[in-house]
Amino acid sequence: MKRYIFIFLILFLTILTSCTAKDEGTPFDNNDIKISLLNEEIKDEYRTYSFEVFNTGKLEIKFLNFYLYYPVITTSGSKGNPFKIEGETESSKPIKLKSGEKIKYTIVAPIKEVFGDSALLNFDNPLVELNGFVQQGKKDIPFSMRGGYLNTK
């Protein structure tokens, strides 16, 4: 009799645990990634930017790439630009940020050499893009953030 109760308990616990929904962990929220402009230097020939990317979330983000680009001015406003300048770090790739970690990116934009005196680009309001992967459960899920994270004058 004790043996049957023991077997029943084991089967009951097995069924109970197999029917429980699997926890995928904390959901990713791109608001947990903070991008800050640390420094900006404007010269006639070039512009230099320093940014800090801070992971305030609970999930590790990895394989990060950081870009800056100048929007193309149109008659109705502006549009994106496929030509981007990649940010550099002192860390070797792949870049990974655990919860509470941050990294500094530096971007040097050779304005005169590459763009000349173009009036078609909005140099006063550059845009940034951050992309990478976040692990949710056992899956690596890509993410991308882009927009006007700068307040340059």
N, C-alpha and C positions, 0 to 999 in steps of 0.2 A: 504494500500500500504506500509506504514512504517513497518507494521508487517511482510510482506513478505520479505522485504529487511533485516530486523533484523534476520529472520529465515534463509535466504540465507547466510548471513554473518556467522552465527553460524555454519551452515553446512559446509561452505567453510573452515572455520578455523579448524573445527574438521577433515575434510578430509586432509587438509594440514599438520596438526600435526601428524596424524596417518600414513601418507606416509613418513614422515621424518625418516631416519635411526636412530636407537637408538644408542647413544654414549656409548660405553663400557668403556670410560675413557682412561687414559694413558696406553699404553701397557707396560707390564713388560719387563725389560731388566736386566739380571743378572749382567751386567757390572756396575749397580747401587749399587751393594753390594761389598764393599771393605773389604778384609780380610788382616789384618796386623799381623805379628809376633812382639809382644812387647818385649818378653824376652824368653831366652832359657838357661837352666842350664843343663850341662852334667856332670854326675857323673858315677862312675863305676857301681853302683847298679841301678840307675834310671836316667830318664831325665824328666825335667819339662818344659812345654811350656805355655806361656800366649799369647793369641790372642785377637785381637779386630775385631769385625764385625760391620761395619758402613753402615747404609742404607742411601745412597745419593740420592736415587730415590724419586719419588712422592707417591708411593704406600706403604701401610703398608705390612710388611711381618710378618708372625706369625707361631706359632708352630715350632719354629726353633730347630734343633738338629745339633750339631757340633761334628765331629769325627776326629781322627788322626789314621793313620795306616802306617805300614812299608811295602813297596812293597816286594814281593817274587822275589829273584834273579833267573833268568833262564839262560839257555845257550845262548839264543838270546836276552837277555836284562833283563826285569823284567815284572811282571804282578801284578794285584791287590791282595789284601789280604782280605779275608772275616772277619778276626778278627780285630775289630776296638776298639779304646779306646774313650769313650764318654767324651766330654768336660763338665766341671761343671761351673756354674755361681753362683753369690750370689743372683740372682733373682729367684723367684719361677716360676715353669712352669704353664702355657704355656708361652714361651718367645715370645713377640711381639715387633717389632721395627717399629715405625712410621718414616716418613721422617725426616732425620737429627738426628736420635737417634743411639746410639751405645751400644754394650754390650761386656764385657770381659769374655772370656772362659779360664779356666785353665785345663791343662791336665798333669797328672803324669803318666809316663810310667815306670813300674817296670821291667826294662830290664833283669837283671840277674834272678830275681825270676820267671818271666814268660817265657822268651825266652832263658835263659841260654847263652851259647856261640855260638848261631846259626850263621853260616856263610850264611844261606839261606835268611836272611832278610837285606834289605838296610836301616840300621839305620841312615845313613848320609843324606838321602833324603826322609824324611817322606812325606806322602801325607795327605791332609785334605779333608773332605767332609762336606758340609753344605746343609741341606735340610729343607723344610718347605712348607708353602702355601702362596700364594699371592691372594688377592681378586681383581678380575677384573669383574666389573659390580656387579652382584649378585652371582657370582660363586667363590668358593675357588679352585684355580688351584695349583696343586703340582709343586714344582721345586726342582732341585738338582744341586749342583755345586761340582765338585771334581777335584783335580789335585795337581800339585806341587806349592803350594802357598808359599813355604818356600825356603829360601836361606841359608841352614844350612851348616856348614863346620865341 
